[in-house]
Amino acid sequence: MTETNDTNNENNISESELKPESRRPVLRTSVGCKECNGPTKKFQTWCKSCIEKHFQDNFNKWTSGNEILDEFIRTVQMEEFRFSFTIEWIPFDRFSNIEFIKEGGFGTISKAIWLDGYIHEWDLKQNEWKRAGRKNVCLKRIADSKDKISMEFLDEIKKQVKAISSRVITIYGFTQDPESKDYMIVMQYSFEGSLREFLNKNYTSLTLYDKICILKDISCALKDLQKESRLHQNLHPGNIIMIEKMDVATPSLSDLGIYKPIRFYKSSSPSDNIPVYGVLPYVAPELLFDSKHSQESDIYSFGIIMHEVLTGIPPYYNVSHDGSLASKIVEGQRPEVKDNQLPPLLLDRMKECWDKDPDNRPMAQEMFSCLYGMEKNYNEKDSEIYKQIKDKDILDIDSSSPPPEDEINPLAIYTSRILDFNDLPRTINQDCEKSSTEDIKEKNEKELGKSTRCCNACVIC
């Protein structure tokens, strides 16, 4: 893909014209469809039949060149007539100022300006879509996708498109790299970058309160996913994106369910020999033995992320991410925590998340409740978190910071890749096959009837 530096009026856009924002609409009560005056759902100003007609009238005016992708986009447009949750095919020439950012696990990430912007509503006078205007977007190229788009892969994309949580990155649609012919996902852009980039730039200015707020927001996003009986399956700081909201950078999840190269999204048959993919330090040990992704494996990843946010230190940064490290993780090794570095309330919950036994790990709701309680009670003198923070004799919160780049082992790899390690030590947990996505709803219902293992910092359990 060639970077562009257009100089005509349409493409010569200053950064000040582009405001980082989500597509989520401002809700207002509706009294009827603007076009036919028919009934609408609450907070919506258009009825489903009118919107369907406008999308259908446009179906023969575009194509991605791939019948499966065309059908997927049309289906989403017909199923979901809320403008904030729909997607579209976007011709590549509607992007300008394309800048390569980095190589990802399964493709490349670029920044671009979308000249038209997302659909805002139907313009009755002009008889066309009214759009939001020029927007910065992220273009995620899917490596080797020219002939490999499958419904299994698109079903994973759909989970992110339909995610109810506001803490999930918005997907606007698809386009195609004219040179490689690889397809690209068009997503919400963040000036702050990923959580990892944010920590590298800002860690020394973050207070413990800031870190608790970041973790609370991540746990809230996981809670929302689990409430919808969904999994992330590839949670690490590289695909947690820091979005500016009200002048505060808050985390949003990206790449839901996208945890392997596109060629492995051909069939969901259990007989398929699909290798384990991920970023080793954040992958739950049971997954290295071909267990299924589960809520518990997502929580394990969150526990490792907790350590990185609270200490600023990437896990296992000074060693090779190889079979030797994988064996140690299976045997129970976890990132080092110095004495008196963290309040016991945080330390204990973090260790529960990365417990070797998946059954001992808390649910996302529990983690959100406890972190919310710590945030709420942070300055309450009678709260346990306040007492632990103020106990300077036993706590040294500022004892760590991100390591210099030249101290990071060159074989410490923080992008997704195949994790194929032989001769891993067998543990009692290897045979604990965890619940699949289809089992999550049943497990959630059981959890509602159980008392949670919350600490005395929790306020909303």
N, C-alpha and C positions, 0 to 999 in steps of 0.2 A: 504493500500500500504506500502510495506516494504522499508525502506531506504537502499540504497546499498552503499558499500564502497569497490569496487573491487580493487584488487591489481595487476592484470595482466597488461602487458605492454599496451594493448589497452585501458584500462580504467584508468590507473594511469596517469592523465593529470594535468599539472600545470595550474594555472590561467593565467600565462603569455602567454600560447599558444592560449588562447581564446580571440579574439578581439570582443568587442561589436559592431555590425554593422548591418545595414539593408540589405535586400536582393536586394534592388533596384540596377539594373545594371548600369555600366558605358556605356553611349550611344555612338555608333560610326556608321558612315554611312556604309551601306551594299551594296555590288555589286552583290549579288546573294546568293542563298542557298549553304551552305558549302557542302551539301551532293549531291544534284541533280543539282545544279547550276541554279535552277528555280528562278522566281521572288519572292522577299520578300518585306515586308513592310519596310519603312524607319527605320533605326537604328536596324534592326533585321537581324540576320545571318542565320536563318533557315526558311524554308517555312512551311506553316501550314500542308500540307499533310505529310511531312516527320516526323514532330513532332507527329502528330496524329498516324501515323503508329507505332512509337516507344512506345507510351503510350498504344495503343491497343494490341501490342504484349506482353505487360506485365500484361494485365488485369487478365489473368488466373493464375498469379503467386502470387496473394495476395487476401485476403478478410478480412474485418473487423468483419465478423460474422453477419452483419446486412445488409440486401439487400437494404434498403433505403439509408444507409450511403454509401455503395459501389456504388450505382447508382449516388449519389450526387458527390462523388469524381471523378468518371469517366466523368461525365458531365462537371464538371469544367475543367478537364484536356483537354477535347476535345474542349470546348468553348474558352478557354484562353491558347494559346500556348506560351505566353510570360512566361519565366521561373520565373520571379519575381512575377507573380500573380497566379501561380498554387498551388495546394495542393496535398498531397499524404497520403496513409496509411503507418504508421511507426510502425513496430513491437516494442513492449515494450523492448525487449532485446537489442535494438539498443540505449538504454539510459543507462548512468552510473552516479554514484555520485549523486543519487537522494536525495534531501534535502527538507523536509517540510518547508514551509515559514509561511503560515498563513491559517486560515479558512476564506473563503469568504462568500458572501451572499447565494450562491447556490452551494457551493462545496469547494474544497481546492485548494490552490496554492502551487506548488513545483518548485524547481529549478533542472535542470538536465543538463547533457552533452549529446548532440546528437552526436554519434560517427561518423556518416557519413556526416551530414550537408545537406543542401538543394541542389536541382538540379541546376547545373550551366550551363551545355550544354551537347550535345551528343558527346561522344568520338568515332570518326570514327575508330580509330585504335583498341581500346579495345571492340568496339561494345557494349557499356554500357553507362549509365549516368555518366558524370563527375560531381563530387560533391564538395561542398565548404570546406568540412572537418569539424573537431570537432568544435562544437558551443555550447555555453550556450543557453539554451532555458527555457521557462516557461511552465510548465504542469498545465493546469487548469482542474481539475476533475469536471465533471458535475454530481452533486449528483442525484442518482436514475435514471440514464440514461440507465441502462442495457437494458431495454425493452421499452424505451419511446422516442427513437429518431424519430422525425417526420420531414416532409418536411417543415412545417411552421418554426420550429426551425432552420433547415439548411438554409432556405432562409434568415434568419437574419444573420447567419454566412457568407453567401455569400456576403452580403453587405460590410462586413469588408474585405473579401478576394479581392473583386473587387474595393474597394475604390481607387480612383485615387490619393487622397491627400497623400503626403509623411508624413503627420502628423497623420497617423493611424498605429497602431501596426500591424506588419506583422503576418499573420497566415500561418504556414508551413504545417499543416495537422492534423491528428487525430491518437490517439493510444488508448490502453485500459489497465486499471489497472487489472493486472492478479488476484488480490485477490477479489476486490469488483465487478469486471466486469463492473464498470462504465467507460464510454468513457471519454477521455481527449482531450482537444484542445492543440495543440503544437504551441506556439507563441514565438515571439521575446522576449528576456530577457533583463532586464535593471538592471544594478548594482546600479543605483540611486533609484530604487523603484518607488512608486507612488508619485504623487504631494504632498499628505499629509505627506508621510514619508520624502520627500525632504524638505518641509517647516519645519518640526520638527527638522531636522538635520542642516539646513543651514539658517534659517530665519534671525538670527542676523547678518549674513555676507552679506545679500542681500541688495542692494541699491534700491531706488525707481525706478531707471532706469531698474534694473534687473526685478523687479516685473512687470513693464509695458511691458517689452519684453515677459515675460511668458504669460501674458494675451493676448498680441497681437497674439502670436502663437496659443493659444487656440481658439481665435476668428477666426483666419484664417482657422483652421481645421473645425470649425462649418460652416464658409462661404462656404468652399469646399463641405461639406455635403449638405448644402441647395441648392447649385448650381446643385447638382446631384439629387435634390428632395428627400433627405433622412433625417431621424431624428436620433438622438442618443437615446433618451428616458430614459436614466438612467445616466445622467451626474453628477458626483461628483468627488472630488479629489482622491478617491480610484481607479477609473478606468481611470484616466489621468496618463500616465506613462512617467517618465522623462528619455529620451534616450540621451546618450552622442553622440553628433555630433560635430566634430572639437573641442573637448575638452570643449564643452559647453553643459550643460544639457538643453534639449529642450522638451516641452511636446508633447506627442502623445496620441490620443484617443484609448481606447480599449472598448470591450464589446458593440459594436454598436448594438442597438436593443435588447440586452439581458437584460431584466429587470424583468423577472419573472421565477419561477421554471419551469423546463422542462415539467412537467405534464400539464401545461397550454398552451403548444404549440401544442395542438392537433387539434384545429379548430379555424378558424377566424370568426366564426359566431357571429353576434352582439348579439344574444340571450344568448350566453354563459355568465354565471355569474362569470367573472374573477375578483378577488379582485385587489385593487391597491397595487403595489409593488414599493419599492424605499427606499431612505434614506431621511427621513422626512424633515430635514432642507433644502434640495435641490429640493424638489418636489413642483411644482407650485400649488397654492391653488386650482385652478379649477380642477386639476386631482383628488383631494380628493372627488370630486362630480362626478366621473366617466366620466369626459370629456376625449376626445381623446388626445393623445400626439400630439404636434404641434411644429412648429418652435418657437412659443412664449413660450411654456413650456421649451424648451431647453434653450432659452435666459434667462428665470427666473433663471434656475439653474446656468447659467453663471454669473448672477449678484451676487448670493450668493457666488460663487467661487471667484469673484472679491474681495469681502470683506475679505475673508479668506486669499487670497494672499497678499492683501495690508496691512492687520493688523496682520496676523499671528495667528488669533484667530478663532478656529472652531466655526461655528454658534451654538448658544444656548448650549454651552458646559457645563454650570453650572445648567441646569435644565433637568428634565426627558423628553424624547422624546415620549410623550404620547398624549392622546386625548386633554388634557388641552392646550398643546403647539400647537397642530393642530388647535384648535379653535382660538387661538390668531393669528396664521399665517393667517387664513382665514379672520379674522377681520382687518388685516393690520399690525400686528407686524412684524418687520424685525430686523436683527442683529444691535446691537448698534454701532453707530459711534460717537466717542468723538468729541467735538468741536475742530476745527483747526487741526484735525488729518490727513486729506487728502486734496489735491488741489481740489478746487471746480469743475474743469473740470472733474476729475475722479469721484468725489462724485456724481455729477449730472447724469452722464451717468450710474453709478452703480444703482442709485435709479430708473432710467427709466427702467432698465432691470428687476427689481423686483416689478414693478408697479402691483397693484392688478388687474387692467384691462389689459388683454392680448393685446388688441388693442393699448395700449399706449407704449408697449415695442418695442424697435428698432429691426431691422433685424441684422443678424450676419455681413452682409456686412458693415452696418453703424458702428458697434462696431469695426470691423477690421480697417476701414478707420480712425476712430478717434484715436485708439490706435497706429496705424502706424504713424499717424501725431505727436502724443506725443513723440514717440520714435525718430522720425526723427528730431524734433525740440527741443529736450530735452536741448541741450546746445546752442540753438540760442537765443541770448539776447533779441531779439525783439519779441519772441514768448510768447504767453499767459502762456503756461505751465512753461516756464523758469521763468517768473515773479512770478508766484504763488509759485513755489518751493523755490525761493530765498527770498520770503517775510517771514523772520524768525519771524516777529511780529505776524503773524496770522497762522503759520503752524508749527506743531510739528509732523513730519513724523515718528520719531523713538519712539513714545510714547507707543508702544505696542509690545508684543512678545507672542509666544505660551504659554498658561498656563501650569504650572507644572502638571504632570500626576495625582497627588493626588488631584488636584482641579477640575478634570473633573468628573461630575456626573456619577456614575456607570450605570445609566439608560439613558445616552446620547449615542445613538446607531448610529454608522456611517457605518454600512453595510446594504445591501438591505434586506428588510423583508416585510411582509404583513402589510399594513396600513389600518386597519379596525376600524374606529372611528365612534361611534354613536353620534347623536344629535349635529352635527357641526352646527354652526350658518349659516343661509341662507343669502346670500349676493346677490347684484344685478348682480354679475358676475357668479353666479352659473349656470344660464341658457344660458350663452354665449358659446354654443358648438363650439369648435374650429376646424380648418381644419384638416382633416386626411391626411395621406401621399399622397393619390391620388389627393388632392386639392392643394398640395404645388406648383407644376409647374405653375398652373394657377395664383396663388397668386404672385409668383416671377415675372411673366410677367407683372402683374399690377404694382408691386412695381417699376419696371424699368421706368415706365412712371411718377412716382411721385417724387417730390423733397424730399430728405432725410432730417432728422432733425439733421444735423451734426453740431458740434461745430466748432469754429474757429481754432481748432488744426488740423482739418482734411486736408489732402493734396491730396487724390486720389479719392474723391467721384465723 
